[in-house]
Amino acid sequence: MAGVSQQVDSSERNPPSRAIAPPSGPKGRLSVIDGVRLSLLLVGLLCVLTGLLPRAEAAANMRRIGPLLLFLGSVIVLAELTRQAKVFDVIAHRLAILGRGHYPALFFLCVLFASATTILLNLDTTAVLIAPVMLALATPARIPPLPLAMTTLWLANTASLLLPVSNLTNLLAADRVAMTATGFAARMWAPQLVSIAVTMLCLWIWYWRRGRRQADRYVPPQPIHPANFRERALLFTTAGACLLFILAIPILGDRIGIAAAIAAAIAVAAFAVFDRAALRLSLIPWQLLVFVIGLFLVVPTLSRFGLDHLMRALIGTDPGAAGTYRAAAAGAALSNLANNLPAYTAGEAVVPAANRNQLLALLIGTNIGSVVTPWASLATLLCLEFCRTHNVRVPMSRFVLTGIALAVVATTGAVVALLATG
C-alpha cells in the first residue's frame, strides 16, 4: 500500500502530460478501439468515393457536424489543460476535506462534482479527467475506490441531459429541433433532476451504503497547494477559462463551439507562457473526431440501404405518450447493443422533427440507458478502462444487473417527467 501511495503522491506533484485517450499499450501503437475508429472513417470515405453515399449528402452532414467537432475538440483540450493545471485535483481534495470523514457528506459532494462537470463541461470530461482524479483520491483518503468509480461512470451518462454541451447527442438533438441552450434546459430540467435522483438512490443502495464500503469514516486528505507562481498562474488562468466558457453557454446558444475555442485558446496561451512542454499534438482528441466523422458517413449510408426501415419499425412515429416511451426504450436497448451515438443518429433520422417529445425521449434513452454494457457509451468505456489501469475491479455481473435496474427506472422516470412538464 505504501508503494501505491507514493506513486499516487508523485503523480499528483508532477501530473504527466497525456492524450485524452486512456492508456492503450506500448508507446506509438494504436489500441484496438483506435483501430475501430480509423476503420469506421475509412469505410465512411469509401462509401462516399463509391457513390453509396452521395457527395452532396456527405457534404451536408459534414457542414452539420462542423460546429460540433469544433466544440468537442476545444472543450476536451480545455479540460485536459485544466487537469494538468491541477484544477480538478484541487476541487476533489477540497470536497473530501469538506466531507470531514463522513461518507454521506462525501457521497453528496461527489455526486455534485461529477454531475456539475458532466452538465457544464461534457460527459467525456467526466469520464477522462474526473475518473482518474477520483480514483487517485481513494488511496490517500483510504476510500474504497469502487463507489468513487461507479459514481463517476454512472453520472457521466445520467447527468448528461440538461444542456446541449453536456453530450454530443444533445447538440444534435438541439440542432434538429432548433432549440437554444436555455430552451433546451427549460425542457430537460425535470428529466435531469429525476435521472440524478434515481442514480443517487441506486448508487447508495448498491455501492455506498455501510454494508458495501466496510467502513464508517474515511481520512480527509491534505489540500493541494500550488508550489510556485507558475503553478498558481496556470491554476487560476485555466479555472478562469472554464468559468468563462460556462458563463457563455446561455448567451451564445448554437455558437457554443466558438466559446469553447476561445476558452481553450486562453488555456493554451497560459501554457505557452508557463509550461510550453505540455502543449503537444496528443492534446487534440483525434480519436473522438475521427469516430464522429466516420459515424456521420457510415450511418447515413446504412440508412439508405434499409437501416431506416428497421429503425422506423423499432421506434415508430407516434407523437403521443406511447410513441414517446417506445422511442426511449428503443434508444436504451440499441445503445447497449451497439453504442449510444450511432443509436441516436440512426433513430433521429426516422423521428419527424415535429415529434419533439419523441425525439427528446430517444435522447433520454440513449443518454441514461447506456449504463448496462461496457461499450454502450464512450464515457462508460473510458471509465472502465481507467478502473483497469488503477487496478480497481468492477464485478461485471454486478455492473450489468445494477445497470439494468438504473437504466429502466431512470429512463422511465425521466420520460414521465418530460411528458409531465411538456
C-alpha positions in Angstrom: 0.0 0.0 0.0 2.9 2.4 0.8 4.3 1.9 -2.7 0.9 2.7 -4.2 0.5 5.8 -2.0 4.0 7.0 -3.0 3.2 6.5 -6.7 -0.1 8.5 -6.4 1.6 11.3 -4.5 4.3 11.5 -7.1 1.7 11.7 -9.9 -0.1 14.5 -8.1 3.0 16.6 -7.7 4.0 16.1 -11.4 1.0 15.0 -13.4 2.0 13.6 -16.7 1.0 15.2 -20.0 -1.0 12.6 -21.8 -3.5 12.3 -24.6 -7.2 12.3 -23.9 -7.5 8.6 -24.7 -6.9 6.1 -21.9 -3.7 4.1 -21.7 -3.6 1.8 -24.8 -0.4 -0.2 -24.7 3.1 0.4 -25.8 4.0 3.9 -27.0 3.4 4.5 -30.6 0.9 1.6 -31.1 -2.8 2.0 -31.7 -5.3 0.4 -29.4 -8.0 -1.9 -30.7 -10.5 0.9 -30.1 -8.4 3.4 -32.2 -8.2 0.8 -35.0 -12.0 0.5 -35.0 -12.4 4.3 -35.2 -9.9 4.6 -38.1 -11.7 1.7 -39.8 -15.0 3.4 -39.4 -13.6 6.6 -41.0 -12.1 4.6 -43.9 -15.4 2.8 -44.5 -17.2 6.1 -44.5 -14.8 7.6 -47.0 -15.2 4.5 -49.2 -18.9 5.0 -49.1 -18.5 8.5 -50.5 -15.9 7.6 -53.1 -18.0 4.7 -54.4 -21.2 6.7 -54.5 -23.0 4.6 -51.9 -23.4 7.9 -50.1 -24.0 10.9 -52.5 -21.3 13.5 -52.1 -23.9 16.3 -51.6 -25.4 14.4 -48.7 -22.0 13.7 -47.2 -21.1 17.4 -47.5 -24.3 18.4 -45.8 -23.6 16.0 -42.9 -20.1 17.5 -42.6 -21.4 21.0 -42.5 -23.9 20.0 -39.8 -21.2 18.4 -37.5 -18.6 21.1 -38.2 -19.6 23.2 -35.2 -19.9 20.1 -33.1 -16.4 19.0 -33.9 -15.1 22.5 -33.1 -16.9 22.3 -29.7 -15.8 18.7 -29.0 -12.1 19.3 -29.8 -11.9 22.6 -28.0 -13.7 21.6 -24.8 -11.5 18.5 -24.4 -8.3 20.4 -25.0 -9.6 22.9 -22.4 -10.4 20.2 -19.9 -7.1 18.4 -20.4 -5.1 21.5 -19.8 -7.3 22.3 -16.8 -6.4 18.8 -15.5 -2.7 19.4 -16.0 -3.1 22.7 -14.0 -4.5 20.5 -11.1 -7.9 22.3 -11.1 -9.8 19.0 -10.8 -7.3 17.7 -8.2 -7.7 20.8 -6.0 -11.5 20.5 -6.2 -11.6 16.8 -5.4 -9.4 17.1 -2.4 -11.3 20.1 -1.1 -14.5 18.3 -1.4 -13.1 15.3 0.5 -11.8 17.7 3.2 -15.2 19.4 3.4 -16.8 16.0 4.0 -14.8 15.7 7.2 -14.6 11.9 7.1 -18.4 11.4 6.8 -19.4 9.1 4.0 -22.9 10.6 3.5 -21.4 14.1 3.1 -18.7 12.8 0.7 -21.4 11.0 -1.3 -23.4 14.1 -1.9 -20.3 16.1 -2.7 -19.0 13.6 -5.2 -22.4 13.5 -6.9 -22.4 17.3 -7.1 -18.8 17.3 -8.5 -19.5 14.6 -11.2 -22.9 16.0 -12.1 -21.7 19.6 -12.5 -18.7 18.5 -14.5 -20.9 16.4 -16.8 -23.5 19.1 -17.2 -21.2 22.0 -17.8 -18.1 20.5 -19.4 -19.4 17.4 -21.2 -19.6 13.8 -20.2 -16.3 12.8 -21.8 -14.6 15.3 -19.5 -16.0 13.5 -16.5 -15.0 10.1 -17.9 -11.5 11.0 -18.9 -10.5 13.6 -16.3 -12.6 13.2 -13.2 -12.4 9.4 -13.1 -8.6 9.2 -12.6 -8.7 12.1 -10.2 -11.3 10.4 -8.1 -9.5 7.0 -8.2 -6.2 8.7 -7.2 -8.1 10.3 -4.3 -9.1 6.9 -2.9 -5.6 5.9 -1.7 -4.6 8.9 0.5 -8.2 9.2 1.9 -8.5 5.4 2.4 -11.8 5.4 0.5 -12.9 2.2 -1.3 -12.4 3.0 -5.0 -15.4 1.2 -6.4 -18.0 3.6 -5.1 -16.0 6.5 -6.5 -15.6 4.8 -9.8 -19.3 3.9 -10.2 -20.4 7.4 -9.2 -18.2 8.9 -11.9 -19.2 6.3 -14.5 -23.0 6.4 -13.9 -23.2 10.2 -13.6 -21.1 10.7 -16.7 -24.1 9.2 -18.5 -27.2 10.0 -16.4 -26.3 13.6 -15.7 -25.8 14.5 -19.4 -29.3 15.7 -20.2 -29.6 19.3 -19.1 -27.6 21.3 -21.6 -26.6 20.9 -25.2 -23.0 20.9 -24.2 -23.4 18.0 -21.8 -23.4 15.4 -24.5 -22.8 15.3 -28.3 -26.2 13.7 -28.7 -27.7 16.8 -27.0 -26.1 19.1 -29.5 -27.5 17.0 -32.4 -31.0 17.0 -30.8 -31.0 20.7 -30.1 -29.9 21.4 -33.7 -32.7 19.1 -35.0 -35.5 20.8 -33.1 -33.9 24.3 -33.3 -33.7 24.8 -29.5 -31.4 27.3 -27.9 -29.4 26.3 -24.8 -31.8 28.0 -22.4 -34.8 26.5 -24.3 -33.2 23.0 -24.2 -32.6 23.4 -20.4 -36.1 24.6 -19.8 -37.4 21.4 -21.5 -34.9 18.9 -19.9 -34.5 20.2 -16.3 -37.2 17.9 -14.9 -35.9 14.7 -16.6 -32.4 15.6 -15.5 -33.4 16.0 -11.8 -35.3 12.7 -11.9 -32.3 11.0 -13.5 -29.8 12.2 -11.0 -32.2 11.4 -8.1 -32.6 7.8 -9.3 -28.9 7.5 -9.9 -28.2 8.7 -6.3 -30.6 6.2 -4.9 -29.1 3.3 -6.9 -25.5 4.4 -6.0 -26.3 4.5 -2.3 -28.1 1.1 -2.2 -25.6 -0.8 -4.3 -22.2 0.9 -3.8 -22.1 3.5 -1.0 -24.1 2.1 2.0 -22.3 0.8 5.1 -22.6 -2.8 4.1 -20.9 -2.1 0.8 -18.0 0.1 1.8 -17.0 -1.7 5.0 -16.1 1.5 6.9 -17.8 4.2 8.9 -15.4 7.0 8.1 -12.6 8.0 5.7 -9.5 10.0 6.2 -9.7 13.6 4.9 -6.7 14.2 2.6 -4.3 17.1 2.7 -5.2 20.0 0.5 -3.2 20.6 -2.7 -1.5 23.9 -2.9 0.3 25.4 -6.0 4.1 25.2 -5.2 5.1 28.4 -7.0 4.0 31.3 -9.1 3.9 29.3 -12.3 1.6 26.7 -10.9 -0.7 29.4 -9.4 -0.8 31.2 -12.7 -1.8 28.0 -14.6 -4.3 27.0 -12.0 -6.2 30.3 -11.9 -6.0 31.0 -15.6 -7.4 27.6 -16.7 -10.0 27.7 -14.0 -11.0 31.2 -15.2 -11.2 29.9 -18.8 -13.5 27.2 -17.7 -15.7 29.7 -15.9 -15.9 32.0 -18.9 -17.0 29.1 -21.0 -19.7 28.1 -18.6 -21.0 31.7 -18.4 -21.1 31.8 -22.2 -23.3 28.8 -22.5 -26.7 30.5 -22.1 -25.6 33.5 -24.1 -24.1 32.1 -27.3 -26.6 29.3 -27.9 -25.8 27.3 -31.0 -22.4 29.1 -31.3 -21.1 27.4 -28.2 -18.2 25.9 -30.2 -16.8 29.4 -30.6 -16.9 29.9 -26.8 -15.2 26.6 -26.2 -12.5 27.5 -28.8 -11.9 30.9 -27.1 -11.7 29.3 -23.6 -9.3 26.6 -25.0 -7.2 29.3 -26.6 -6.8 31.1 -23.2 -5.7 27.9 -21.6 -3.2 27.2 -24.5 -1.8 30.7 -24.2 -1.3 30.3 -20.4 0.6 27.0 -21.0 2.6 28.6 -23.9 3.9 31.1 -21.4 4.4 29.0 -18.3 4.7 25.3 -19.4 5.2 25.1 -23.2 6.4 21.4 -23.0 2.8 20.4 -22.1 1.4 21.6 -25.4 1.6 18.5 -27.6 -0.4 17.3 -30.5 -1.7 14.5 -28.3 -3.9 17.1 -26.6 -6.2 17.1 -29.7 -8.7 14.3 -29.3 -8.3 12.9 -32.8 -9.8 9.6 -31.8 -13.2 11.2 -31.0 -13.1 13.4 -34.0 -12.3 10.5 -36.3 -15.1 8.4 -34.8 -17.7 11.2 -35.2 -16.8 11.9 -38.8 -16.8 8.2 -39.7 -20.1 7.7 -38.0 -21.8 10.5 -39.9 -20.7 8.9 -43.2 -21.5 5.3 -42.4 -24.8 5.6 -40.6 -26.4 7.7 -43.4 -25.2 5.2 -45.9 -26.7 2.3 -44.0 -29.9 4.4 -43.7 -30.1 4.4 -47.5 -29.9 0.6 -47.6 -32.5 -0.5 -45.1 -31.5 0.9 -41.7 -34.2 3.5 -41.8 -36.9 0.8 -42.2 -35.5 -1.1 -39.2 -35.4 2.0 -37.0 -38.8 3.1 -38.1 -40.2 -0.4 -37.1 -38.5 -0.2 -33.7 -39.3 3.5 -32.8 -42.4 4.3 -34.9 -43.7 7.8 -35.5 -46.4 8.1 -32.8 -46.1 11.6 -31.2 -48.2 10.6 -28.2 -47.1 9.1 -24.9 -46.9 5.5 -26.2 -44.6 6.6 -29.0 -42.5 8.6 -26.6 -41.9 5.6 -24.2 -41.3 3.4 -27.2 -38.6 5.8 -28.5 -36.9 5.9 -25.1 -36.9 2.1 -24.8 -35.5 1.7 -28.3 -32.8 4.2 -27.7 -31.7 2.5 -24.4 -31.8 -1.0 -25.9 -29.9 0.0 -29.1 -27.3 1.9 -27.1 -26.4 -1.2 -25.1 -26.3 -3.4 -28.2 -24.1 -1.0 -30.2 -23.3 2.4 -28.8 -25.4 5.4 -27.8 -24.1 7.8 -30.5 -24.9 5.6 -33.5 -28.1 4.6 -31.8 -29.2 8.2 -31.5 -28.1 9.3 -35.0 -29.9 6.3 -36.6 -33.0 6.9 -34.6 -33.1 10.6 -35.1 -33.3 10.1 -38.9 -36.7 8.4 -38.6 -38.3 10.6 -36.0 -40.2 13.6 -37.6 -38.9 16.9 -36.4 -42.4 17.9 -35.3 -42.4 14.9 -32.8 -40.3 16.9 -30.3 -41.3 14.7 -27.3 -40.5 11.5 -29.1 -37.1 12.9 -30.2 -36.2 14.0 -26.7 -37.3 10.6 -25.3 -35.0 8.9 -27.8 -32.3 11.2 -26.4 -33.2 10.3 -22.8 -32.9 6.6 -23.7 -29.6 6.8 -25.4 -28.1 9.1 -22.7 -29.4 7.4 -19.5 -29.8 3.9 -20.8 -26.2 3.4 -21.8 -25.0 2.1 -18.4 -25.6 -1.7 -18.9 -22.9 -2.9 -21.2 -19.2 -1.7 -21.2 -19.4 -0.4 -24.8 -22.8 1.4 -24.5 -21.1 4.8 -24.4 -17.6 6.1 -24.8 -17.8 7.5 -21.3 -18.6 4.1 -19.9 -15.8 2.5 -21.8 -13.3 5.1 -20.7 -14.2 4.9 -17.1 -13.9 1.1 -17.1 -10.5 1.4 -18.8 -9.3 3.8 -16.0 -10.6 1.3 -13.4 -8.5 -1.4 -15.1 -5.3 0.8 -15.2 -5.9 1.7 -11.5 -6.4 -1.9 -10.5 -10.0 -1.3 -9.5 -12.0 -4.5 -10.0 -15.6 -3.9 -11.3 -17.6 -7.2 -10.9 -19.2 -7.4 -14.4 -22.3 -9.3 -13.2 -23.0 -6.7 -10.6 -22.2 -3.9 -13.1 -24.7 -5.3 -15.6 -27.5 -6.1 -13.2 -27.3 -2.8 -11.3 -27.0 -1.0 -14.7 -30.2 -2.7 -15.9 -32.1 -1.5 -12.8 -30.8 2.0 -13.1 -31.4 2.2 -16.9 -35.0 1.0 -16.6 -36.0 3.1 -13.6 -34.1 6.3 -14.5 -35.2 6.2 -18.2 -38.9 5.6 -17.3 -38.8 8.3 -14.6 -37.2 10.8 -16.9 -39.7 10.2 -19.7 -42.6 10.7 -17.2 -41.0 14.0 -16.1 -40.6 15.0 -19.8 -44.3 14.4 -20.5 -45.5 15.9 -17.2 -43.7 19.2 -17.9 -44.2 19.3 -21.7 
